[in-house]
Structures are given as structure tokens and as C-alpha cells.
Amino acid sequence: MNKPTTHNLPNVAIQGYEGSFHQIAAYNYLGNDIHIVPCATFREVARQVETGEADYGLMAIENSIAGSILPNYSILQNHNLQVTGEIYLRIRQNLMVLPGTKLEDIKEVHSHPMALLQCVDYLDTHNWKLVETEDTALSARHVAERQLKNTAAIAGTLAAELFGLEIVAYDINTIKHNYTRFLVIEHASRPIPDDATKASLYFKTNHTQGSLMRVLKELEDSTINLTKLQSYPIPSEPWHYLFHVDMEFTSLDDYNRTIENMKRASEELHVYGVYKKGINI
């Protein structure tokens, strides 16, 4: 993949380092003609988008194995951001080394703890020292920059391409159907697109019997498909919760009518974004 020049390209903030899975997701959703802005934290991604320093942000929100990334729901809630799209990226972990290094030369393998865990069945067949690092792509970069001849990294294919490494074992993760869902976020408020088929929102209920069911009843009486219901705590109100909802629909009129009914049945409701359902990559 050729790295584009950055002149007049849209800035896209991602969490992590160059070559990360966030960058792979950004390229697949927005194309290669973008300028990647690596950020140390998800909060920095949100700040970059909110202030206009970045035109878009890519934020992982859940993984098919590890589940939801709860702190990122709070980021969406507390920043003036709009969800404008999503993409589901299959996570493929690969073993990469300096060109010319063979499997029998490897003594150490470096990667993020989650990546090492995802590849445990493959790694258990070798007597290598496993070294935990802060990022998969950063591990690949360190192998390349430090010319670590007896060290391998586990990362995505983009990291190998960017840092000139050779992949000696592809798709070594134990569970092959491992997907991460990424949200595309923007600052500017956009009208609902005509081809929208999905919405993300949160609502809050009072702490009385049946309050949650009264809101969900509005969904039951519609043609909308509830695809996610995730509770998460309100830090300022111990033992009280917000509920994150993802819903899919085929009729915008039915969606708008249902949202108005849910607002009346809840104490508070905020729509993060209405967008077209993402695809698996």
C-alpha cells in the first residue's frame, strides 16, 4: 500500500501508532488519500475531532471476543461528537521479522498482551520468550528500527508493509472470526443520510420499577431491530446507569416516530448518530 502525500488531505485521528488496526480500518472506510494522526488515547482522538484539528476520528467500540470498550461510551457522551459511520474489521495477527530471519532464528516475540493472548495456541508450539508491549504496530516498528535479528513482532499486515518487515506466519490468531467494530466520528452536525439504516444513542431512566421496560416497549411496538443494549454507570450518581442502544431499521419514518416515543418514556435521550450500517472487512 503506497503511503499518500499529506498535502490538503483530510486529517483522521486514530488511537495507537502508525500501522495499527485503527489505521487499517481508516483506510478501508475512508480510502488511502487521508492523513493519519496517531493519538496516545481515545480521549485525544475525541479532542482532535471536537476542536477541528482532525476531520474524522476512528474509535474502536467493541470486539467480538473481548466485548464492549465501556470507557469509550463515556467519551461519546461527554464530547460534542457525531457518529457518522462504522466498520467491522477482521483482526488478523501475523508474525513478522527482519527480512532474512527464519523461524528457527527467533528467540523473542513482542506484542500487545491481547495480541499475545489471541495467538496463544500458535505460540505454545514454540519455545519463545513472550514480551508484552503497549501496541502491536509499535512492536513491529521497534523490531525494524532497532534491527532486532532474533526478535519477531505480532501485528497487522500494514505494520509489516510500513516498516519493511517480512511476514513468516499469517493469521496465527486462535479464533479466526475475531472482529473489532470501529465508529467513525465527526464534529460537524450532518443531516441524516437518505440511506441510513442504523442509529446509536443512549437513554436514562428514573430508578423506579418498570422504567426500563417502558422505554423498551416502544421498540417492541415498532419495526426496529434492537442490536445492542449496554448499561454503563453514571460516575456522579452511584448505582445509576445509562443505557447505550444500537438499532437497525428500514424506515426512517418509523425510526423518527420511535425515537420521539422513547424520549417521552425516558428521563433523557441523546442520539450519537444515524448512519448506514457498516460492513465486515
Secondary structure, DSSP 8 states (H G I E B T S, - for coil): ------TT--EEEEES-TTSHHHHHHHHHH-SSSEEEEESSHHHHHHHHHHTSSSEEEEEEEETTTEE-HHHHHHHHHS--EEEEEEEEE---EEEESTT--GGG--EEEE-HHHHHHTHHHHTTS--EEEE-S-HHHHHHHHHHTT-TTEEEEE-HHHHHHHT-EEEE----SSS--EEEEEEEESS-----TT--EEEEEEE--SSTTHHHHHHHHHHTSS-EEEEEEEEEETTEEEEEEEEEEEE-S-HHHHHHHHHHHHHHSSEEEEEEEE----B-
